[in-house]
Amino acid sequence: MTPHGAGKRVLMTADAVGGVWTYALDLAGGLAATGVRTTLAVLGPEPSRQQLEAAQRVADLEVVVTGLPLDWTAAEPAEVLETAAAVRGLARGHRVDLVHLNTPALAAIGGFSVPVLGACHSCLDTWWGAVKDGPPPEDFRWRSRLLWQGLHACDALIAPTRAFAREIARTYDVAAPDAVHNGRAALSAGPLARRPVVFTSGRLWDEGKNVRLLDAAAARMATPVYAAGPLEGPNGAAISLANLHTLGALPPLAVADWLQLSAVFASAALYEPFGLGVLEAAQAGCALVLSDIDSFRELWADAAVFVDPHDGAGFARACDELVADPAERAAWGRQARLRAARYTVEAMTRSTLDVYGRLQPRFRAKAPGHEVAA
């Protein structure tokens, strides 16, 4: 049976550097279940073989590797505008019904022939405010000006938390984006016994992840701390860690194995608009020790132990205490898993389609059985 509304098509942008890739594939899969086909325009570094294989497993998804720069790695504004023009051309060439920009700065050029949704996953201005002191450098300022133009040119905006939506509204003088919590399909892995270890994952090179604090905390801890993720970024950023056991970038199933066996998942992030790694850890039943920031409070209140992100001794103590108390640790793990059940691909897809439907009437009808209980 053909789903109701089959034939609808979305052009979505993404990059293969971080969580936006995972978000895009999960959302494309959710949209496919409702009869929506997705063309994914990949910006920045080429996806890895494993990433492309994962994309091939998503129904009704076409991947176009553009070789075009990301807005945050471009050398000058003209490169961003050239990328925007190319994406606009792809939208016309593929005759899509809607454009979903995971890089909203690309809307700055205007001239799109269909409605444009801007998804605010992060931005340099809010990152700088959370991580650094003083005014941002000029290369941040011109990127922020382009993002301001793009946000104001979009027909609608979404953000993964209410906390980040407020930050976007305050920083760029736009109406607060609709909060659409990210969702994640739980990673499959065998039932492994928990071990007395702490695990973290993500873009370790990103100062916003505050991995240096975890590295300092690990020097105080009786518990070993393992970290999965790249130590160097495409923008030249890099980090060297003395106390964490670094594992490099791992494939999803290897991350799932670590989450199944680790007693605690820790994130000391200073800046995290959502945090897919935390969601994956919660789905696996890890006890969560998280930085006390607004986005984490919104998502994980009463389901995680919170610590000031500047308090390395506090992180060391919280992690060691949970590892040493299996009953307490298990209780927090159960609470995290229960909360994670709210953040599904189905719920994310439903909420995204609600916004699509406001922009393009073709998306208003949902497929039979697509409604998801709140």
Order of alpha helices (4+ residues) and beta strands (2+ residues): beta-alpha-beta-alpha-beta-alpha-beta-beta-alpha-alpha-beta-alpha-beta-beta-alpha-beta-beta-alpha-beta-alpha-beta-alpha-beta-alpha-alpha-alpha
